[in-house]
Amino acid sequence: MYDLIGLIGVISYLGAYLGSQLFGLRTSDLRYFVLNLLGPVCILVSLSNHFNLASFVNQCMWFLITLGGWWRASRRRALPAPESGS
């Protein structure tokens, strides 16, 4: 079961990457963020069965970086557009 959950995480990572490289999925797209958050969450669950420190650190950092990107993108969308001066 833990291996299956880990594989779902890997598929999520690869899906986000494949989508951005071949299918025009924008990094600001909510689907991109969901896939990039699902990946480390699933792999962290799988690591609870067979712990690996290097993989744990990698997954935690990937999760935090993705949250930071989501936060930054959501702030950009929330900010009003600057007025153009004449």
Secondary structure, 3 states (H helix, E strand, C coil): CHHHHHHHHHHHHHHHHHHHHHCCCCCCCHHHHHHHHHHHHHHHHHHCCCCCHHHHHHHHHHHHHHHHHHHHHHHHHHCCCCCCCC
